[in-house]
Amino acid sequence: MKTSDMSESELIKAAHNMEQYGGGFAGHIARAFFAADGNNRRLLIGAFGFLFERYAPGQGWGHE
């Protein structure tokens, strides 16, 4: 699933999965996502969309 097709709820679930199941880097990106405002969230998704896609709901992680 591409980040451009993901809803806000799916992005949040992906970030929870990143924080819980990802490595240190993915966890830090997830925590930055939760702390960010809308503009900075878009920057994070633009730069690290591959992580949100990898940990998206339906990819076999816990927060489906």
PyMOL Python script that loads the backbone (N, CA, C, O; Angstrom):
from pymol import cmd

cmd.read_pdbstr("""\
ATOM      1  N   MET A   1       0.847  -1.173   0.000  1.00  0.00           N
ATOM      2  CA  MET A   1       0.000   0.000   0.000  1.00  0.00           C
ATOM      3  C   MET A   1       0.897   1.241   0.000  1.00  0.00           C
ATOM      4  O   MET A   1       1.818   1.339   0.811  1.00  0.00           O
ATOM      5  N   LYS A   2       0.641   2.156  -0.874  1.00  0.00           N
ATOM      6  CA  LYS A   2       1.395   3.406  -0.968  1.00  0.00           C
ATOM      7  C   LYS A   2       0.910   4.383   0.093  1.00  0.00           C
ATOM      8  O   LYS A   2      -0.270   4.398   0.444  1.00  0.00           O
ATOM      9  N   THR A   3       1.827   5.196   0.601  1.00  0.00           N
ATOM     10  CA  THR A   3       1.427   6.174   1.617  1.00  0.00           C
ATOM     11  C   THR A   3       0.383   7.139   1.078  1.00  0.00           C
ATOM     12  O   THR A   3      -0.462   7.616   1.836  1.00  0.00           O
ATOM     13  N   SER A   4       0.424   7.434  -0.207  1.00  0.00           N
ATOM     14  CA  SER A   4      -0.566   8.353  -0.783  1.00  0.00           C
ATOM     15  C   SER A   4      -1.973   7.767  -0.746  1.00  0.00           C
ATOM     16  O   SER A   4      -2.949   8.512  -0.845  1.00  0.00           O
ATOM     17  N   ASP A   5      -2.097   6.456  -0.605  1.00  0.00           N
ATOM     18  CA  ASP A   5      -3.393   5.784  -0.528  1.00  0.00           C
ATOM     19  C   ASP A   5      -3.827   5.501   0.909  1.00  0.00           C
ATOM     20  O   ASP A   5      -4.934   5.017   1.146  1.00  0.00           O
ATOM     21  N   MET A   6      -2.946   5.806   1.870  1.00  0.00           N
ATOM     22  CA  MET A   6      -3.232   5.483   3.265  1.00  0.00           C
ATOM     23  C   MET A   6      -4.020   6.605   3.932  1.00  0.00           C
ATOM     24  O   MET A   6      -3.736   7.786   3.730  1.00  0.00           O
ATOM     25  N   SER A   7      -5.012   6.219   4.730  1.00  0.00           N
ATOM     26  CA  SER A   7      -5.772   7.192   5.512  1.00  0.00           C
ATOM     27  C   SER A   7      -4.939   7.614   6.725  1.00  0.00           C
ATOM     28  O   SER A   7      -3.909   7.009   7.024  1.00  0.00           O
ATOM     29  N   GLU A   8      -5.394   8.647   7.407  1.00  0.00           N
ATOM     30  CA  GLU A   8      -4.716   9.088   8.632  1.00  0.00           C
ATOM     31  C   GLU A   8      -4.685   7.958   9.653  1.00  0.00           C
ATOM     32  O   GLU A   8      -3.674   7.756  10.327  1.00  0.00           O
ATOM     33  N   SER A   9      -5.774   7.231   9.768  1.00  0.00           N
ATOM     34  CA  SER A   9      -5.847   6.103  10.693  1.00  0.00           C
ATOM     35  C   SER A   9      -4.830   5.017  10.337  1.00  0.00           C
ATOM     36  O   SER A   9      -4.194   4.448  11.224  1.00  0.00           O
ATOM     37  N   GLU A  10      -4.677   4.733   9.060  1.00  0.00           N
ATOM     38  CA  GLU A  10      -3.706   3.722   8.626  1.00  0.00           C
ATOM     39  C   GLU A  10      -2.277   4.189   8.872  1.00  0.00           C
ATOM     40  O   GLU A  10      -1.422   3.385   9.243  1.00  0.00           O
ATOM     41  N   LEU A  11      -2.006   5.470   8.671  1.00  0.00           N
ATOM     42  CA  LEU A  11      -0.674   6.008   8.955  1.00  0.00           C
ATOM     43  C   LEU A  11      -0.355   5.906  10.439  1.00  0.00           C
ATOM     44  O   LEU A  11       0.769   5.574  10.817  1.00  0.00           O
ATOM     45  N   ILE A  12      -1.343   6.191  11.279  1.00  0.00           N
ATOM     46  CA  ILE A  12      -1.142   6.084  12.725  1.00  0.00           C
ATOM     47  C   ILE A  12      -0.895   4.631  13.122  1.00  0.00           C
ATOM     48  O   ILE A  12      -0.013   4.355  13.934  1.00  0.00           O
ATOM     49  N   LYS A  13      -1.661   3.705  12.559  1.00  0.00           N
ATOM     50  CA  LYS A  13      -1.442   2.278  12.847  1.00  0.00           C
ATOM     51  C   LYS A  13      -0.048   1.846  12.385  1.00  0.00           C
ATOM     52  O   LYS A  13       0.636   1.096  13.082  1.00  0.00           O
ATOM     53  N   ALA A  14       0.367   2.320  11.212  1.00  0.00           N
ATOM     54  CA  ALA A  14       1.708   1.989  10.725  1.00  0.00           C
ATOM     55  C   ALA A  14       2.769   2.521  11.684  1.00  0.00           C
ATOM     56  O   ALA A  14       3.746   1.831  11.972  1.00  0.00           O
ATOM     57  N   ALA A  15       2.581   3.741  12.179  1.00  0.00           N
ATOM     58  CA  ALA A  15       3.547   4.314  13.119  1.00  0.00           C
ATOM     59  C   ALA A  15       3.585   3.510  14.418  1.00  0.00           C
ATOM     60  O   ALA A  15       4.662   3.304  14.977  1.00  0.00           O
ATOM     61  N   HIS A  16       2.437   3.055  14.905  1.00  0.00           N
ATOM     62  CA  HIS A  16       2.418   2.197  16.098  1.00  0.00           C
ATOM     63  C   HIS A  16       3.192   0.908  15.824  1.00  0.00           C
ATOM     64  O   HIS A  16       3.959   0.452  16.672  1.00  0.00           O
ATOM     65  N   ASN A  17       2.994   0.325  14.650  1.00  0.00           N
ATOM     66  CA  ASN A  17       3.727  -0.892  14.293  1.00  0.00           C
ATOM     67  C   ASN A  17       5.220  -0.621  14.204  1.00  0.00           C
ATOM     68  O   ASN A  17       6.025  -1.439  14.649  1.00  0.00           O
ATOM     69  N   MET A  18       5.597   0.515  13.636  1.00  0.00           N
ATOM     70  CA  MET A  18       7.013   0.882  13.548  1.00  0.00           C
ATOM     71  C   MET A  18       7.623   0.976  14.930  1.00  0.00           C
ATOM     72  O   MET A  18       8.732   0.498  15.167  1.00  0.00           O
ATOM     73  N   GLU A  19       6.885   1.601  15.847  1.00  0.00           N
ATOM     74  CA  GLU A  19       7.386   1.794  17.201  1.00  0.00           C
ATOM     75  C   GLU A  19       7.522   0.465  17.939  1.00  0.00           C
ATOM     76  O   GLU A  19       8.491   0.245  18.665  1.00  0.00           O
ATOM     77  N   GLN A  20       6.542  -0.419  17.745  1.00  0.00           N
ATOM     78  CA  GLN A  20       6.538  -1.677  18.490  1.00  0.00           C
ATOM     79  C   GLN A  20       7.421  -2.750  17.858  1.00  0.00           C
ATOM     80  O   GLN A  20       8.113  -3.476  18.572  1.00  0.00           O
ATOM     81  N   TYR A  21       7.407  -2.861  16.522  1.00  0.00           N
ATOM     82  CA  TYR A  21       8.060  -3.985  15.862  1.00  0.00           C
ATOM     83  C   TYR A  21       9.301  -3.598  15.059  1.00  0.00           C
ATOM     84  O   TYR A  21      10.082  -4.468  14.673  1.00  0.00           O
ATOM     85  N   GLY A  22       9.487  -2.323  14.808  1.00  0.00           N
ATOM     86  CA  GLY A  22      10.625  -1.891  14.015  1.00  0.00           C
ATOM     87  C   GLY A  22      11.882  -1.804  14.859  1.00  0.00           C
ATOM     88  O   GLY A  22      11.847  -1.965  16.078  1.00  0.00           O
ATOM     89  N   GLY A  23      12.971  -1.551  14.198  1.00  0.00           N
ATOM     90  CA  GLY A  23      14.232  -1.345  14.890  1.00  0.00           C
ATOM     91  C   GLY A  23      14.279   0.034  15.520  1.00  0.00           C
ATOM     92  O   GLY A  23      13.279   0.752  15.552  1.00  0.00           O
ATOM     93  N   GLY A  24      15.441   0.392  16.017  1.00  0.00           N
ATOM     94  CA  GLY A  24      15.608   1.676  16.682  1.00  0.00           C
ATOM     95  C   GLY A  24      15.284   2.859  15.794  1.00  0.00           C
ATOM     96  O   GLY A  24      14.613   3.794  16.230  1.00  0.00           O
ATOM     97  N   PHE A  25      15.750   2.835  14.556  1.00  0.00           N
ATOM     98  CA  PHE A  25      15.507   3.949  13.643  1.00  0.00           C
ATOM     99  C   PHE A  25      14.018   4.105  13.361  1.00  0.00           C
ATOM    100  O   PHE A  25      13.483   5.209  13.459  1.00  0.00           O
ATOM    101  N   ALA A  26      13.349   3.018  13.013  1.00  0.00           N
ATOM    102  CA  ALA A  26      11.912   3.072  12.727  1.00  0.00           C
ATOM    103  C   ALA A  26      11.140   3.563  13.950  1.00  0.00           C
ATOM    104  O   ALA A  26      10.181   4.323  13.815  1.00  0.00           O
ATOM    105  N   GLY A  27      11.546   3.141  15.120  1.00  0.00           N
ATOM    106  CA  GLY A  27      10.893   3.597  16.346  1.00  0.00           C
ATOM    107  C   GLY A  27      11.043   5.090  16.563  1.00  0.00           C
ATOM    108  O   GLY A  27      10.099   5.759  16.984  1.00  0.00           O
ATOM    109  N   HIS A  28      12.220   5.613  16.279  1.00  0.00           N
ATOM    110  CA  HIS A  28      12.440   7.058  16.422  1.00  0.00           C
ATOM    111  C   HIS A  28      11.621   7.845  15.408  1.00  0.00           C
ATOM    112  O   HIS A  28      11.095   8.911  15.730  1.00  0.00           O
ATOM    113  N   ILE A  29      11.509   7.331  14.188  1.00  0.00           N
ATOM    114  CA  ILE A  29      10.688   8.002  13.178  1.00  0.00           C
ATOM    115  C   ILE A  29       9.225   7.994  13.625  1.00  0.00           C
ATOM    116  O   ILE A  29       8.523   8.993  13.465  1.00  0.00           O
ATOM    117  N   ALA A  30       8.769   6.886  14.176  1.00  0.00           N
ATOM    118  CA  ALA A  30       7.392   6.804  14.664  1.00  0.00           C
ATOM    119  C   ALA A  30       7.153   7.816  15.775  1.00  0.00           C
ATOM    120  O   ALA A  30       6.132   8.503  15.771  1.00  0.00           O
ATOM    121  N   ARG A  31       8.068   7.919  16.719  1.00  0.00           N
ATOM    122  CA  ARG A  31       7.895   8.870  17.812  1.00  0.00           C
ATOM    123  C   ARG A  31       7.931  10.307  17.300  1.00  0.00           C
ATOM    124  O   ARG A  31       7.207  11.164  17.806  1.00  0.00           O
ATOM    125  N   ALA A  32       8.767  10.574  16.305  1.00  0.00           N
ATOM    126  CA  ALA A  32       8.775  11.902  15.693  1.00  0.00           C
ATOM    127  C   ALA A  32       7.438  12.178  15.016  1.00  0.00           C
ATOM    128  O   ALA A  32       6.926  13.294  15.091  1.00  0.00           O
ATOM    129  N   PHE A  33       6.870  11.173  14.357  1.00  0.00           N
ATOM    130  CA  PHE A  33       5.567  11.309  13.709  1.00  0.00           C
ATOM    131  C   PHE A  33       4.501  11.698  14.732  1.00  0.00           C
ATOM    132  O   PHE A  33       3.696  12.594  14.480  1.00  0.00           O
ATOM    133  N   PHE A  34       4.495  11.025  15.884  1.00  0.00           N
ATOM    134  CA  PHE A  34       3.494  11.323  16.909  1.00  0.00           C
ATOM    135  C   PHE A  34       3.679  12.713  17.510  1.00  0.00           C
ATOM    136  O   PHE A  34       2.703  13.331  17.935  1.00  0.00           O
ATOM    137  N   ALA A  35       4.899  13.211  17.553  1.00  0.00           N
ATOM    138  CA  ALA A  35       5.170  14.528  18.119  1.00  0.00           C
ATOM    139  C   ALA A  35       4.963  15.657  17.112  1.00  0.00           C
ATOM    140  O   ALA A  35       4.852  16.821  17.497  1.00  0.00           O
ATOM    141  N   ALA A  36       4.910  15.317  15.824  1.00  0.00           N
ATOM    142  CA  ALA A  36       4.896  16.323  14.762  1.00  0.00           C
ATOM    143  C   ALA A  36       3.512  16.918  14.526  1.00  0.00           C
ATOM    144  O   ALA A  36       2.485  16.294  14.788  1.00  0.00           O
ATOM    145  N   ASP A  37       3.527  18.172  14.011  1.00  0.00           N
ATOM    146  CA  ASP A  37       2.284  18.761  13.524  1.00  0.00           C
ATOM    147  C   ASP A  37       2.046  18.255  12.104  1.00  0.00           C
ATOM    148  O   ASP A  37       2.848  17.482  11.580  1.00  0.00           O
ATOM    149  N   GLY A  38       0.962  18.680  11.485  1.00  0.00           N
ATOM    150  CA  GLY A  38       0.591  18.187  10.158  1.00  0.00           C
ATOM    151  C   GLY A  38       1.654  18.401   9.100  1.00  0.00           C
ATOM    152  O   GLY A  38       1.923  17.499   8.306  1.00  0.00           O
ATOM    153  N   ASN A  39       2.265  19.580   9.073  1.00  0.00           N
ATOM    154  CA  ASN A  39       3.302  19.849   8.075  1.00  0.00           C
ATOM    155  C   ASN A  39       4.512  18.945   8.256  1.00  0.00           C
ATOM    156  O   ASN A  39       5.039  18.404   7.284  1.00  0.00           O
ATOM    157  N   ASN A  40       4.949  18.782   9.493  1.00  0.00           N
ATOM    158  CA  ASN A  40       6.113  17.932   9.742  1.00  0.00           C
ATOM    159  C   ASN A  40       5.790  16.460   9.549  1.00  0.00           C
ATOM    160  O   ASN A  40       6.666  15.681   9.173  1.00  0.00           O
ATOM    161  N   ARG A  41       4.553  16.068   9.799  1.00  0.00           N
ATOM    162  CA  ARG A  41       4.151  14.680   9.497  1.00  0.00           C
ATOM    163  C   ARG A  41       4.277  14.419   8.004  1.00  0.00           C
ATOM    164  O   ARG A  41       4.770  13.368   7.596  1.00  0.00           O
ATOM    165  N   ARG A  42       3.835  15.371   7.188  1.00  0.00           N
ATOM    166  CA  ARG A  42       3.950  15.203   5.729  1.00  0.00           C
ATOM    167  C   ARG A  42       5.412  15.094   5.310  1.00  0.00           C
ATOM    168  O   ARG A  42       5.743  14.315   4.416  1.00  0.00           O
ATOM    169  N   LEU A  43       6.291  15.873   5.951  1.00  0.00           N
ATOM    170  CA  LEU A  43       7.725  15.772   5.640  1.00  0.00           C
ATOM    171  C   LEU A  43       8.273  14.393   6.000  1.00  0.00           C
ATOM    172  O   LEU A  43       9.028  13.798   5.231  1.00  0.00           O
ATOM    173  N   LEU A  44       7.891  13.893   7.164  1.00  0.00           N
ATOM    174  CA  LEU A  44       8.349  12.563   7.580  1.00  0.00           C
ATOM    175  C   LEU A  44       7.844  11.478   6.633  1.00  0.00           C
ATOM    176  O   LEU A  44       8.591  10.575   6.259  1.00  0.00           O
ATOM    177  N   ILE A  45       6.584  11.571   6.252  1.00  0.00           N
ATOM    178  CA  ILE A  45       6.020  10.580   5.331  1.00  0.00           C
ATOM    179  C   ILE A  45       6.709  10.670   3.976  1.00  0.00           C
ATOM    180  O   ILE A  45       6.969   9.648   3.342  1.00  0.00           O
ATOM    181  N   GLY A  46       7.005  11.884   3.529  1.00  0.00           N
ATOM    182  CA  GLY A  46       7.701  12.056   2.257  1.00  0.00           C
ATOM    183  C   GLY A  46       9.098  11.464   2.276  1.00  0.00           C
ATOM    184  O   GLY A  46       9.536  10.849   1.304  1.00  0.00           O
ATOM    185  N   ALA A  47       9.791  11.650   3.382  1.00  0.00           N
ATOM    186  CA  ALA A  47      11.170  11.166   3.478  1.00  0.00           C
ATOM    187  C   ALA A  47      11.258   9.685   3.827  1.00  0.00           C
ATOM    188  O   ALA A  47      12.162   8.991   3.363  1.00  0.00           O
ATOM    189  N   PHE A  48      10.332   9.200   4.635  1.00  0.00           N
ATOM    190  CA  PHE A  48      10.416   7.834   5.160  1.00  0.00           C
ATOM    191  C   PHE A  48       9.166   7.022   4.853  1.00  0.00           C
ATOM    192  O   PHE A  48       8.799   6.122   5.608  1.00  0.00           O
ATOM    193  N   GLY A  49       8.520   7.343   3.748  1.00  0.00           N
ATOM    194  CA  GLY A  49       7.305   6.635   3.355  1.00  0.00           C
ATOM    195  C   GLY A  49       7.490   5.135   3.247  1.00  0.00           C
ATOM    196  O   GLY A  49       6.564   4.370   3.517  1.00  0.00           O
ATOM    197  N   PHE A  50       8.683   4.711   2.853  1.00  0.00           N
ATOM    198  CA  PHE A  50       8.943   3.273   2.727  1.00  0.00           C
ATOM    199  C   PHE A  50       8.740   2.555   4.057  1.00  0.00           C
ATOM    200  O   PHE A  50       8.321   1.398   4.074  1.00  0.00           O
ATOM    201  N   LEU A  51       9.031   3.228   5.172  1.00  0.00           N
ATOM    202  CA  LEU A  51       8.806   2.608   6.476  1.00  0.00           C
ATOM    203  C   LEU A  51       7.318   2.507   6.782  1.00  0.00           C
ATOM    204  O   LEU A  51       6.852   1.475   7.264  1.00  0.00           O
ATOM    205  N   PHE A  52       6.570   3.573   6.504  1.00  0.00           N
ATOM    206  CA  PHE A  52       5.124   3.539   6.731  1.00  0.00           C
ATOM    207  C   PHE A  52       4.474   2.463   5.872  1.00  0.00           C
ATOM    208  O   PHE A  52       3.533   1.803   6.312  1.00  0.00           O
ATOM    209  N   GLU A  53       4.965   2.284   4.660  1.00  0.00           N
ATOM    210  CA  GLU A  53       4.436   1.246   3.772  1.00  0.00           C
ATOM    211  C   GLU A  53       4.777  -0.147   4.285  1.00  0.00           C
ATOM    212  O   GLU A  53       3.940  -1.048   4.240  1.00  0.00           O
ATOM    213  N   ARG A  54       5.990  -0.326   4.766  1.00  0.00           N
ATOM    214  CA  ARG A  54       6.419  -1.633   5.275  1.00  0.00           C
ATOM    215  C   ARG A  54       5.619  -2.048   6.499  1.00  0.00           C
ATOM    216  O   ARG A  54       5.312  -3.228   6.666  1.00  0.00           O
ATOM    217  N   TYR A  55       5.277  -1.084   7.363  1.00  0.00           N
ATOM    218  CA  TYR A  55       4.579  -1.383   8.616  1.00  0.00           C
ATOM    219  C   TYR A  55       3.086  -1.063   8.549  1.00  0.00           C
ATOM    220  O   TYR A  55       2.420  -0.999   9.582  1.00  0.00           O
ATOM    221  N   ALA A  56       2.565  -0.865   7.356  1.00  0.00           N
ATOM    222  CA  ALA A  56       1.145  -0.532   7.175  1.00  0.00           C
ATOM    223  C   ALA A  56       0.251  -1.683   7.617  1.00  0.00           C
ATOM    224  O   ALA A  56       0.673  -2.839   7.609  1.00  0.00           O
ATOM    225  N   PRO A  57      -0.987  -1.366   8.006  1.00  0.00           N
ATOM    226  CA  PRO A  57      -1.947  -2.435   8.305  1.00  0.00           C
ATOM    227  C   PRO A  57      -2.071  -3.377   7.100  1.00  0.00           C
ATOM    228  O   PRO A  57      -2.074  -2.947   5.947  1.00  0.00           O
ATOM    229  N   GLY A  58      -2.171  -4.651   7.401  1.00  0.00           N
ATOM    230  CA  GLY A  58      -2.279  -5.643   6.343  1.00  0.00           C
ATOM    231  C   GLY A  58      -0.949  -6.227   5.913  1.00  0.00           C
ATOM    232  O   GLY A  58      -0.903  -7.101   5.047  1.00  0.00           O
ATOM    233  N   GLN A  59       0.144  -5.747   6.516  1.00  0.00           N
ATOM    234  CA  GLN A  59       1.474  -6.252   6.170  1.00  0.00           C
ATOM    235  C   GLN A  59       1.965  -7.311   7.162  1.00  0.00           C
ATOM    236  O   GLN A  59       3.123  -7.727   7.108  1.00  0.00           O
ATOM    237  N   GLY A  60       1.091  -7.740   8.059  1.00  0.00           N
ATOM    238  CA  GLY A  60       1.434  -8.824   8.986  1.00  0.00           C
ATOM    239  C   GLY A  60       1.939  -8.373  10.325  1.00  0.00           C
ATOM    240  O   GLY A  60       2.487  -9.180  11.076  1.00  0.00           O
ATOM    241  N   TRP A  61       1.772  -7.090  10.660  1.00  0.00           N
ATOM    242  CA  TRP A  61       2.208  -6.591  11.971  1.00  0.00           C
ATOM    243  C   TRP A  61       1.032  -6.599  12.908  1.00  0.00           C
ATOM    244  O   TRP A  61      -0.082  -6.914  12.488  1.00  0.00           O
ATOM    245  N   GLY A  62       1.236  -6.268  14.149  1.00  0.00           N
ATOM    246  CA  GLY A  62       0.236  -6.428  15.196  1.00  0.00           C
ATOM    247  C   GLY A  62      -0.995  -5.558  15.124  1.00  0.00           C
ATOM    248  O   GLY A  62      -2.088  -6.030  15.437  1.00  0.00           O
ATOM    249  N   HIS A  63      -0.865  -4.293  14.721  1.00  0.00           N
ATOM    250  CA  HIS A  63      -2.010  -3.366  14.736  1.00  0.00           C
ATOM    251  C   HIS A  63      -2.717  -3.401  13.401  1.00  0.00           C
ATOM    252  O   HIS A  63      -2.597  -2.468  12.607  1.00  0.00           O
ATOM    253  N   GLU A  64      -3.451  -4.468  13.147  1.00  0.00           N
ATOM    254  CA  GLU A  64      -4.171  -4.611  11.886  1.00  0.00           C
ATOM    255  C   GLU A  64      -5.495  -3.929  12.025  1.00  0.00           C
ATOM    256  O   GLU A  64      -6.285  -3.917  11.081  1.00  0.00           O
TER     257      GLU A  64
END
""", "prot")
cmd.dss("prot")
cmd.show_as("cartoon", "prot")
cmd.util.cbc("prot")
cmd.orient("prot")
